[in-house]
Each structure stands twice: as structure tokens, then as C-alpha cells.
Amino acid sequence: MSILLYILWLLLAVVLQVLLFNHLSLFGGVALVYVIALLKAPVEINRVLQIVMGFLVGFVVDIFCNTPGMHSLTAVTVMALRDVILHLYNDDPEFKEGMVTMQQIGLSAFARFSLSIIALHCLLLYIIESFTLFNLPVLLVKVLISVGLTFGFCMAFEFAASKK
């Protein structure tokens, strides 16, 4: 049941990203809600499938955003490092199945894990997009705004999901 629910959440996140969030920009930064779906992937999915899933999600976003390979590359990188980053913040050996949620690993661990994944994704995406560090202040503003927006949506979703 957890994997079916996750697939539905992933599809919803990609549709929202493509149809809504890509068109809402604040000083060049965009909320990347599909990253939230990637970081919440069930832990029982093996790493190869996670990487393939990251590629497919990134590829769909790339097609609709006209960004050839940028989202795919960053999503694959994030999914390749996701388990390593998760184990940095969560050392519970009992956590072997289910989606990564605030209830599963705790508020502090979830917030640090989410912020790490989101920051890595945004930083890679905007460095690849600009393909230069020439205008570093603008790049950092975009990254910080995107991280803030995405992390805000992530925590809002988690708190809303924990209330039900």
C-alpha cells in the first residue's frame, strides 16, 4: 500500500510542478515540489530503482520545462545520495520500510534530511543552469529562494499530513 500511495503522490507532485509551480517565480527562485516526492520515497526501494525513478521524474520535468537534462541530472544525483544522507540523520536500525516522514524519523531528523536534499538539488540545478559562477550573488539568491520555498512547502505538507 505504501508504494502505491507513493506513486500517486509522485505523479501529483510532477503534475503540480509542471502545471503550476514552474510558472510561479520569486526573484528567479521556484518551488521544486517534485523534489519533496523524491525525498519521501519508501526506504525499501533499492538504490538502482531510486535512481531510475529520479531519472524518469527529472526527464518528465525536463520535457515540460525545456531544460535538456538539468532536472534529470540533479534528480539522479539526489537519488544516488539519498540513502547516505538519510542514514546521516537517522540511525534507527528498525526503519526498513515505509515512506520517509516526520512521524517515522522525528521532526529534527526529517527537517535536516529534507533541507540537505533540497539544498543539494537546488544548488546543483542552478549551477548547471547558469553554467558559470560569474554572477555568484544572483546564483546564491536563486538557490536560497528555491530552497526556502521548497523546504517551506515540504514542512507544510508534513505538518498537514501528520494532523490527519
mmCIF file of the C-alpha atoms, coordinates in Angstrom:
data_MODEL
# 
_entry.id   MODEL 
# 
loop_
_atom_site.group_PDB 
_atom_site.id 
_atom_site.type_symbol 
_atom_site.label_atom_id 
_atom_site.label_alt_id 
_atom_site.label_comp_id 
_atom_site.label_asym_id 
_atom_site.label_entity_id 
_atom_site.label_seq_id 
_atom_site.pdbx_PDB_ins_code 
_atom_site.Cartn_x 
_atom_site.Cartn_y 
_atom_site.Cartn_z 
_atom_site.occupancy 
_atom_site.B_iso_or_equiv 
_atom_site.pdbx_formal_charge 
_atom_site.auth_seq_id 
_atom_site.auth_comp_id 
_atom_site.auth_asym_id 
_atom_site.auth_atom_id 
_atom_site.pdbx_PDB_model_num 
ATOM 1   C CA . MET A 1 1   ? 0.000  0.000  0.000   1.00 0.00 ? 1   MET A CA 1 
ATOM 2   C CA . SER A 1 2   ? 2.821  2.385  0.821   1.00 0.00 ? 2   SER A CA 1 
ATOM 3   C CA . ILE A 1 3   ? 4.375  2.108  -2.635  1.00 0.00 ? 3   ILE A CA 1 
ATOM 4   C CA . LEU A 1 4   ? 1.039  2.637  -4.420  1.00 0.00 ? 4   LEU A CA 1 
ATOM 5   C CA . LEU A 1 5   ? 0.346  5.706  -2.301  1.00 0.00 ? 5   LEU A CA 1 
ATOM 6   C CA . TYR A 1 6   ? 3.852  6.963  -3.036  1.00 0.00 ? 6   TYR A CA 1 
ATOM 7   C CA . ILE A 1 7   ? 3.406  6.545  -6.807  1.00 0.00 ? 7   ILE A CA 1 
ATOM 8   C CA . LEU A 1 8   ? 0.198  8.583  -6.664  1.00 0.00 ? 8   LEU A CA 1 
ATOM 9   C CA . TRP A 1 9   ? 1.949  11.287 -4.617  1.00 0.00 ? 9   TRP A CA 1 
ATOM 10  C CA . LEU A 1 10  ? 4.859  11.313 -7.075  1.00 0.00 ? 10  LEU A CA 1 
ATOM 11  C CA . LEU A 1 11  ? 2.540  11.735 -10.070 1.00 0.00 ? 11  LEU A CA 1 
ATOM 12  C CA . LEU A 1 12  ? 0.655  14.529 -8.325  1.00 0.00 ? 12  LEU A CA 1 
ATOM 13  C CA . ALA A 1 13  ? 3.912  16.313 -7.456  1.00 0.00 ? 13  ALA A CA 1 
ATOM 14  C CA . VAL A 1 14  ? 5.162  16.134 -11.058 1.00 0.00 ? 14  VAL A CA 1 
ATOM 15  C CA . VAL A 1 15  ? 1.842  17.421 -12.430 1.00 0.00 ? 15  VAL A CA 1 
ATOM 16  C CA . LEU A 1 16  ? 1.801  20.278 -9.898  1.00 0.00 ? 16  LEU A CA 1 
ATOM 17  C CA . GLN A 1 17  ? 5.406  21.122 -10.738 1.00 0.00 ? 17  GLN A CA 1 
ATOM 18  C CA . VAL A 1 18  ? 4.823  21.218 -14.462 1.00 0.00 ? 18  VAL A CA 1 
ATOM 19  C CA . LEU A 1 19  ? 1.443  22.959 -14.497 1.00 0.00 ? 19  LEU A CA 1 
ATOM 20  C CA . LEU A 1 20  ? 1.682  25.318 -11.524 1.00 0.00 ? 20  LEU A CA 1 
ATOM 21  C CA . PHE A 1 21  ? 4.967  25.753 -9.698  1.00 0.00 ? 21  PHE A CA 1 
ATOM 22  C CA . ASN A 1 22  ? 7.171  26.239 -12.766 1.00 0.00 ? 22  ASN A CA 1 
ATOM 23  C CA . HIS A 1 23  ? 5.157  29.365 -13.552 1.00 0.00 ? 23  HIS A CA 1 
ATOM 24  C CA . LEU A 1 24  ? 5.435  30.876 -10.062 1.00 0.00 ? 24  LEU A CA 1 
ATOM 25  C CA . SER A 1 25  ? 8.788  32.573 -9.666  1.00 0.00 ? 25  SER A CA 1 
ATOM 26  C CA . LEU A 1 26  ? 10.046 34.748 -6.844  1.00 0.00 ? 26  LEU A CA 1 
ATOM 27  C CA . PHE A 1 27  ? 13.246 36.638 -7.790  1.00 0.00 ? 27  PHE A CA 1 
ATOM 28  C CA . GLY A 1 28  ? 14.222 33.775 -10.089 1.00 0.00 ? 28  GLY A CA 1 
ATOM 29  C CA . GLY A 1 29  ? 13.626 31.059 -7.476  1.00 0.00 ? 29  GLY A CA 1 
ATOM 30  C CA . VAL A 1 30  ? 10.985 28.382 -7.975  1.00 0.00 ? 30  VAL A CA 1 
ATOM 31  C CA . ALA A 1 31  ? 9.486  25.896 -5.527  1.00 0.00 ? 31  ALA A CA 1 
ATOM 32  C CA . LEU A 1 32  ? 10.551 22.436 -6.703  1.00 0.00 ? 32  LEU A CA 1 
ATOM 33  C CA . VAL A 1 33  ? 7.789  20.272 -5.233  1.00 0.00 ? 33  VAL A CA 1 
ATOM 34  C CA . TYR A 1 34  ? 8.782  17.155 -7.148  1.00 0.00 ? 34  TYR A CA 1 
ATOM 35  C CA . VAL A 1 35  ? 11.938 17.037 -5.014  1.00 0.00 ? 35  VAL A CA 1 
ATOM 36  C CA . ILE A 1 36  ? 9.713  16.573 -1.957  1.00 0.00 ? 36  ILE A CA 1 
ATOM 37  C CA . ALA A 1 37  ? 8.230  13.478 -3.580  1.00 0.00 ? 37  ALA A CA 1 
ATOM 38  C CA . LEU A 1 38  ? 11.715 12.156 -4.356  1.00 0.00 ? 38  LEU A CA 1 
ATOM 39  C CA . LEU A 1 39  ? 12.986 12.574 -0.812  1.00 0.00 ? 39  LEU A CA 1 
ATOM 40  C CA . LYS A 1 40  ? 9.919  10.835 0.615   1.00 0.00 ? 40  LYS A CA 1 
ATOM 41  C CA . ALA A 1 41  ? 10.479 7.662  -1.442  1.00 0.00 ? 41  ALA A CA 1 
ATOM 42  C CA . PRO A 1 42  ? 9.909  4.444  0.521   1.00 0.00 ? 42  PRO A CA 1 
ATOM 43  C CA . VAL A 1 43  ? 13.138 3.122  2.020   1.00 0.00 ? 43  VAL A CA 1 
ATOM 44  C CA . GLU A 1 44  ? 12.509 -0.416 0.818   1.00 0.00 ? 44  GLU A CA 1 
ATOM 45  C CA . ILE A 1 45  ? 13.020 0.622  -2.823  1.00 0.00 ? 45  ILE A CA 1 
ATOM 46  C CA . ASN A 1 46  ? 16.550 -0.367 -3.856  1.00 0.00 ? 46  ASN A CA 1 
ATOM 47  C CA . ARG A 1 47  ? 19.043 2.261  -4.967  1.00 0.00 ? 47  ARG A CA 1 
ATOM 48  C CA . VAL A 1 48  ? 19.009 1.348  -8.670  1.00 0.00 ? 48  VAL A CA 1 
ATOM 49  C CA . LEU A 1 49  ? 15.230 1.723  -8.816  1.00 0.00 ? 49  LEU A CA 1 
ATOM 50  C CA . GLN A 1 50  ? 15.501 5.025  -6.919  1.00 0.00 ? 50  GLN A CA 1 
ATOM 51  C CA . ILE A 1 51  ? 17.993 6.325  -9.475  1.00 0.00 ? 51  ILE A CA 1 
ATOM 52  C CA . VAL A 1 52  ? 15.822 5.191  -12.402 1.00 0.00 ? 52  VAL A CA 1 
ATOM 53  C CA . MET A 1 53  ? 12.808 6.793  -10.737 1.00 0.00 ? 53  MET A CA 1 
ATOM 54  C CA . GLY A 1 54  ? 14.773 10.028 -10.256 1.00 0.00 ? 54  GLY A CA 1 
ATOM 55  C CA . PHE A 1 55  ? 15.766 9.991  -13.907 1.00 0.00 ? 55  PHE A CA 1 
ATOM 56  C CA . LEU A 1 56  ? 12.203 9.441  -15.115 1.00 0.00 ? 56  LEU A CA 1 
ATOM 57  C CA . VAL A 1 57  ? 10.795 12.197 -12.917 1.00 0.00 ? 57  VAL A CA 1 
ATOM 58  C CA . GLY A 1 58  ? 13.577 14.566 -13.947 1.00 0.00 ? 58  GLY A CA 1 
ATOM 59  C CA . PHE A 1 59  ? 13.090 13.653 -17.596 1.00 0.00 ? 59  PHE A CA 1 
ATOM 60  C CA . VAL A 1 60  ? 9.366  14.444 -17.481 1.00 0.00 ? 60  VAL A CA 1 
ATOM 61  C CA . VAL A 1 61  ? 10.064 17.796 -15.812 1.00 0.00 ? 61  VAL A CA 1 
ATOM 62  C CA . ASP A 1 62  ? 12.832 18.472 -18.363 1.00 0.00 ? 62  ASP A CA 1 
ATOM 63  C CA . ILE A 1 63  ? 10.444 17.842 -21.254 1.00 0.00 ? 63  ILE A CA 1 
ATOM 64  C CA . PHE A 1 64  ? 7.845  20.286 -19.972 1.00 0.00 ? 64  PHE A CA 1 
ATOM 65  C CA . CYS A 1 65  ? 10.342 22.913 -18.766 1.00 0.00 ? 65  CYS A CA 1 
ATOM 66  C CA . ASN A 1 66  ? 12.549 22.816 -21.864 1.00 0.00 ? 66  ASN A CA 1 
ATOM 67  C CA . THR A 1 67  ? 15.614 22.183 -19.706 1.00 0.00 ? 67  THR A CA 1 
ATOM 68  C CA . PRO A 1 68  ? 17.540 19.467 -21.538 1.00 0.00 ? 68  PRO A CA 1 
ATOM 69  C CA . GLY A 1 69  ? 18.794 17.091 -18.895 1.00 0.00 ? 69  GLY A CA 1 
ATOM 70  C CA . MET A 1 70  ? 19.192 19.537 -15.994 1.00 0.00 ? 70  MET A CA 1 
ATOM 71  C CA . HIS A 1 71  ? 16.410 18.188 -13.802 1.00 0.00 ? 71  HIS A CA 1 
ATOM 72  C CA . SER A 1 72  ? 17.303 14.617 -14.771 1.00 0.00 ? 72  SER A CA 1 
ATOM 73  C CA . LEU A 1 73  ? 20.928 15.048 -13.734 1.00 0.00 ? 73  LEU A CA 1 
ATOM 74  C CA . THR A 1 74  ? 20.094 16.683 -10.419 1.00 0.00 ? 74  THR A CA 1 
ATOM 75  C CA . ALA A 1 75  ? 17.328 14.191 -9.602  1.00 0.00 ? 75  ALA A CA 1 
ATOM 76  C CA . VAL A 1 76  ? 19.624 11.234 -10.354 1.00 0.00 ? 76  VAL A CA 1 
ATOM 77  C CA . THR A 1 77  ? 22.381 12.735 -8.197  1.00 0.00 ? 77  THR A CA 1 
ATOM 78  C CA . VAL A 1 78  ? 19.993 13.364 -5.319  1.00 0.00 ? 78  VAL A CA 1 
ATOM 79  C CA . MET A 1 79  ? 18.527 9.863  -5.517  1.00 0.00 ? 79  MET A CA 1 
ATOM 80  C CA . ALA A 1 80  ? 22.001 8.323  -5.619  1.00 0.00 ? 80  ALA A CA 1 
ATOM 81  C CA . LEU A 1 81  ? 22.934 10.160 -2.405  1.00 0.00 ? 81  LEU A CA 1 
ATOM 82  C CA . ARG A 1 82  ? 19.526 9.970  -0.704  1.00 0.00 ? 82  ARG A CA 1 
ATOM 83  C CA . ASP A 1 83  ? 20.123 6.843  1.380   1.00 0.00 ? 83  ASP A CA 1 
ATOM 84  C CA . VAL A 1 84  ? 23.536 8.041  2.517   1.00 0.00 ? 84  VAL A CA 1 
ATOM 85  C CA . ILE A 1 85  ? 22.101 11.389 3.617   1.00 0.00 ? 85  ILE A CA 1 
ATOM 86  C CA . LEU A 1 86  ? 19.144 9.672  5.303   1.00 0.00 ? 86  LEU A CA 1 
ATOM 87  C CA . HIS A 1 87  ? 21.487 7.493  7.369   1.00 0.00 ? 87  HIS A CA 1 
ATOM 88  C CA . LEU A 1 88  ? 23.461 10.556 8.447   1.00 0.00 ? 88  LEU A CA 1 
ATOM 89  C CA . TYR A 1 89  ? 20.397 11.876 10.253  1.00 0.00 ? 89  TYR A CA 1 
ATOM 90  C CA . ASN A 1 90  ? 18.529 8.684  11.130  1.00 0.00 ? 90  ASN A CA 1 
ATOM 91  C CA . ASP A 1 91  ? 20.390 5.860  12.853  1.00 0.00 ? 91  ASP A CA 1 
ATOM 92  C CA . ASP A 1 92  ? 17.310 3.783  13.730  1.00 0.00 ? 92  ASP A CA 1 
ATOM 93  C CA . PRO A 1 93  ? 18.030 0.209  12.533  1.00 0.00 ? 93  PRO A CA 1 
ATOM 94  C CA . GLU A 1 94  ? 14.299 -0.610 12.774  1.00 0.00 ? 94  GLU A CA 1 
ATOM 95  C CA . PHE A 1 95  ? 13.396 1.830  9.977   1.00 0.00 ? 95  PHE A CA 1 
ATOM 96  C CA . LYS A 1 96  ? 13.459 -0.508 6.995   1.00 0.00 ? 96  LYS A CA 1 
ATOM 97  C CA . GLU A 1 97  ? 10.129 0.140  5.273   1.00 0.00 ? 97  GLU A CA 1 
ATOM 98  C CA . GLY A 1 98  ? 7.673  2.910  4.570   1.00 0.00 ? 98  GLY A CA 1 
ATOM 99  C CA . MET A 1 99  ? 7.961  6.445  3.282   1.00 0.00 ? 99  MET A CA 1 
ATOM 100 C CA . VAL A 1 100 ? 10.334 8.872  4.928   1.00 0.00 ? 100 VAL A CA 1 
ATOM 101 C CA . THR A 1 101 ? 8.082  11.001 7.119   1.00 0.00 ? 101 THR A CA 1 
ATOM 102 C CA . MET A 1 102 ? 8.323  13.203 10.159  1.00 0.00 ? 102 MET A CA 1 
ATOM 103 C CA . GLN A 1 103 ? 6.484  10.542 12.189  1.00 0.00 ? 103 GLN A CA 1 
ATOM 104 C CA . GLN A 1 104 ? 8.981  7.864  11.148  1.00 0.00 ? 104 GLN A CA 1 
ATOM 105 C CA . ILE A 1 105 ? 12.264 9.638  11.880  1.00 0.00 ? 105 ILE A CA 1 
ATOM 106 C CA . GLY A 1 106 ? 11.260 12.615 14.028  1.00 0.00 ? 106 GLY A CA 1 
ATOM 107 C CA . LEU A 1 107 ? 10.918 16.328 13.348  1.00 0.00 ? 107 LEU A CA 1 
ATOM 108 C CA . SER A 1 108 ? 14.574 17.281 13.744  1.00 0.00 ? 108 SER A CA 1 
ATOM 109 C CA . ALA A 1 109 ? 15.946 14.425 11.626  1.00 0.00 ? 109 ALA A CA 1 
ATOM 110 C CA . PHE A 1 110 ? 13.298 14.952 8.949   1.00 0.00 ? 110 PHE A CA 1 
ATOM 111 C CA . ALA A 1 111 ? 13.937 18.699 8.783   1.00 0.00 ? 111 ALA A CA 1 
ATOM 112 C CA . ARG A 1 112 ? 17.712 18.240 8.497   1.00 0.00 ? 112 ARG A CA 1 
ATOM 113 C CA . PHE A 1 113 ? 17.353 15.432 5.941   1.00 0.00 ? 113 PHE A CA 1 
ATOM 114 C CA . SER A 1 114 ? 14.854 17.408 3.841   1.00 0.00 ? 114 SER A CA 1 
ATOM 115 C CA . LEU A 1 115 ? 16.891 20.582 3.960   1.00 0.00 ? 115 LEU A CA 1 
ATOM 116 C CA . SER A 1 116 ? 20.040 18.694 2.903   1.00 0.00 ? 116 SER A CA 1 
ATOM 117 C CA . ILE A 1 117 ? 18.346 17.004 -0.054  1.00 0.00 ? 117 ILE A CA 1 
ATOM 118 C CA . ILE A 1 118 ? 16.559 20.168 -1.164  1.00 0.00 ? 118 ILE A CA 1 
ATOM 119 C CA . ALA A 1 119 ? 19.683 22.335 -0.835  1.00 0.00 ? 119 ALA A CA 1 
ATOM 120 C CA . LEU A 1 120 ? 21.786 19.821 -2.787  1.00 0.00 ? 120 LEU A CA 1 
ATOM 121 C CA . HIS A 1 121 ? 19.189 19.609 -5.534  1.00 0.00 ? 121 HIS A CA 1 
ATOM 122 C CA . CYS A 1 122 ? 18.702 23.380 -5.853  1.00 0.00 ? 122 CYS A CA 1 
ATOM 123 C CA . LEU A 1 123 ? 22.423 24.121 -5.754  1.00 0.00 ? 123 LEU A CA 1 
ATOM 124 C CA . LEU A 1 124 ? 23.198 21.564 -8.476  1.00 0.00 ? 124 LEU A CA 1 
ATOM 125 C CA . LEU A 1 125 ? 20.258 22.648 -10.613 1.00 0.00 ? 125 LEU A CA 1 
ATOM 126 C CA . TYR A 1 126 ? 21.099 26.342 -10.602 1.00 0.00 ? 126 TYR A CA 1 
ATOM 127 C CA . ILE A 1 127 ? 24.841 25.773 -11.090 1.00 0.00 ? 127 ILE A CA 1 
ATOM 128 C CA . ILE A 1 128 ? 24.061 23.613 -14.121 1.00 0.00 ? 128 ILE A CA 1 
ATOM 129 C CA . GLU A 1 129 ? 21.516 26.161 -15.350 1.00 0.00 ? 129 GLU A CA 1 
ATOM 130 C CA . SER A 1 130 ? 23.902 29.102 -15.125 1.00 0.00 ? 130 SER A CA 1 
ATOM 131 C CA . PHE A 1 131 ? 26.907 27.007 -16.200 1.00 0.00 ? 131 PHE A CA 1 
ATOM 132 C CA . THR A 1 132 ? 29.138 29.626 -14.620 1.00 0.00 ? 132 THR A CA 1 
ATOM 133 C CA . LEU A 1 133 ? 29.950 31.102 -11.256 1.00 0.00 ? 133 LEU A CA 1 
ATOM 134 C CA . PHE A 1 134 ? 30.430 34.533 -12.835 1.00 0.00 ? 134 PHE A CA 1 
ATOM 135 C CA . ASN A 1 135 ? 27.327 36.079 -11.275 1.00 0.00 ? 135 ASN A CA 1 
ATOM 136 C CA . LEU A 1 136 ? 27.575 34.345 -7.904  1.00 0.00 ? 136 LEU A CA 1 
ATOM 137 C CA . PRO A 1 137 ? 25.262 36.677 -5.900  1.00 0.00 ? 137 PRO A CA 1 
ATOM 138 C CA . VAL A 1 138 ? 22.365 36.122 -8.313  1.00 0.00 ? 138 VAL A CA 1 
ATOM 139 C CA . LEU A 1 139 ? 23.009 32.379 -8.270  1.00 0.00 ? 139 LEU A CA 1 
ATOM 140 C CA . LEU A 1 140 ? 23.005 32.289 -4.461  1.00 0.00 ? 140 LEU A CA 1 
ATOM 141 C CA . VAL A 1 141 ? 19.791 34.326 -4.263  1.00 0.00 ? 141 VAL A CA 1 
ATOM 142 C CA . LYS A 1 142 ? 18.050 31.901 -6.645  1.00 0.00 ? 142 LYS A CA 1 
ATOM 143 C CA . VAL A 1 143 ? 19.314 28.902 -4.681  1.00 0.00 ? 143 VAL A CA 1 
ATOM 144 C CA . LEU A 1 144 ? 18.314 30.347 -1.307  1.00 0.00 ? 144 LEU A CA 1 
ATOM 145 C CA . ILE A 1 145 ? 14.851 31.347 -2.500  1.00 0.00 ? 145 ILE A CA 1 
ATOM 146 C CA . SER A 1 146 ? 14.238 27.963 -4.113  1.00 0.00 ? 146 SER A CA 1 
ATOM 147 C CA . VAL A 1 147 ? 15.493 26.120 -1.038  1.00 0.00 ? 147 VAL A CA 1 
ATOM 148 C CA . GLY A 1 148 ? 13.312 28.282 1.215   1.00 0.00 ? 148 GLY A CA 1 
ATOM 149 C CA . LEU A 1 149 ? 10.181 27.848 -0.896  1.00 0.00 ? 149 LEU A CA 1 
ATOM 150 C CA . THR A 1 150 ? 10.656 24.118 -1.403  1.00 0.00 ? 150 THR A CA 1 
ATOM 151 C CA . PHE A 1 151 ? 11.522 23.486 2.254   1.00 0.00 ? 151 PHE A CA 1 
ATOM 152 C CA . GLY A 1 152 ? 8.521  25.569 3.333   1.00 0.00 ? 152 GLY A CA 1 
ATOM 153 C CA . PHE A 1 153 ? 6.172  23.506 1.160   1.00 0.00 ? 153 PHE A CA 1 
ATOM 154 C CA . CYS A 1 154 ? 7.828  20.309 2.391   1.00 0.00 ? 154 CYS A CA 1 
ATOM 155 C CA . MET A 1 155 ? 7.339  21.123 6.065   1.00 0.00 ? 155 MET A CA 1 
ATOM 156 C CA . ALA A 1 156 ? 3.800  22.446 5.471   1.00 0.00 ? 156 ALA A CA 1 
ATOM 157 C CA . PHE A 1 157 ? 2.885  19.190 3.737   1.00 0.00 ? 157 PHE A CA 1 
ATOM 158 C CA . GLU A 1 158 ? 4.423  17.129 6.524   1.00 0.00 ? 158 GLU A CA 1 
ATOM 159 C CA . PHE A 1 159 ? 2.594  19.026 9.256   1.00 0.00 ? 159 PHE A CA 1 
ATOM 160 C CA . ALA A 1 160 ? -0.675 18.790 7.312   1.00 0.00 ? 160 ALA A CA 1 
ATOM 161 C CA . ALA A 1 161 ? -0.170 15.049 6.778   1.00 0.00 ? 161 ALA A CA 1 
ATOM 162 C CA . SER A 1 162 ? 0.623  14.491 10.467  1.00 0.00 ? 162 SER A CA 1 
ATOM 163 C CA . LYS A 1 163 ? -2.615 16.184 11.572  1.00 0.00 ? 163 LYS A CA 1 
ATOM 164 C CA . LYS A 1 164 ? -4.920 13.683 9.885   1.00 0.00 ? 164 LYS A CA 1 
# 
